[in-house]
Amino acid sequence: MWAELFKSEQSFLVLRAVIILILGLGLAKPVSSTIARLFLKYVTPQQDMLIKRFAYYLIMVLTLISGLKELGFQLSVLLGAAGILTVAAGFAAQTSASNLISGLFLIAERPFSVGDVITIGATTGEVLSIDLLSVKLRKFDNLFVRIPNETLVKSEITNITQFPIRRIDLSLGVAYKEDLSKVREILFEIADRNPLCFEEPPPLYILQGFGDSAINLQFSVWVVRENFLEVKNGLQDEIKKAFDANGIEIPFPHRTLYAGSMSEPFPVRVVDPG
């Protein structure tokens, strides 16, 4: 009789533990989303994501502890085992600890947010998430990149979408025979006709120096960030057409072969490929 009673009591405890686990699994996601929505107006997207994940894992841990407690496990034993495992994991995962600390620095400093486009080294992509151990990016060719937080803290980061306006810098070259005043006038007329180019700040015209076969120029205009690629492609097309229409030469490198003052000229023969 006592054995049957003990078995029934044990079955009841197991059932309660299973019910607690099922409820915890079912409620963790909606409850964490609800908690995150309460702070939505006061936090950035990545902070909202971290709050949601923290709440989710906290609910899962509490659910697991409650389930184990129903099965008769002592909370003090569980905490002691967790402490030992934490110390062991700390020694075994020093890199993860470094990434965790670096992640806290990134969250506090906020050099970029979820949705920003950033460049780290040779990698450029949109920030998908900022986690405690790494940052996830989606490159423009739709490849997924995971960068450890420690690497980010030690690297130079360029946030391309931090500010609402950007400057387009075009590098140009014109032949030495060209009238630079006319070239300057044509470039400013092109920028003035383009409704997407800002009048303030004004376009920028810089003589960069004398190259091997051209006078090198820089022509810059300011645009809204979202129009960057459209204006950059359009300006280059308009400049090429305007230079052609006004007879302004865009030179290419020339090479001269010299074999000494006493050498004969190299013979050149045109061969019909047909």
Secondary structure by P-SEA (a helix, b strand, c coil): caaaaaaaaaaaaaaaaaaaaaaaaaaaaaaaaaaaaaacccccaaaaaaaaaaaaaaaaaaaaaaaaaaacccaaaaaaaaaaaaaaaaaacaaaaaaaaaaaaaaaaccccccbbbbccccccccccccccbbbbbcccbbbbbbcaaaaaabbbbbcccccbbbbbbbbbbcccccaaaaaaaaaaaaaacccccccccbbbbbcccccccbbbbbbbbccccaaaaaaaaaaaaaaaaaaaaccccccbbbbbbcccccccbbbbbbccc
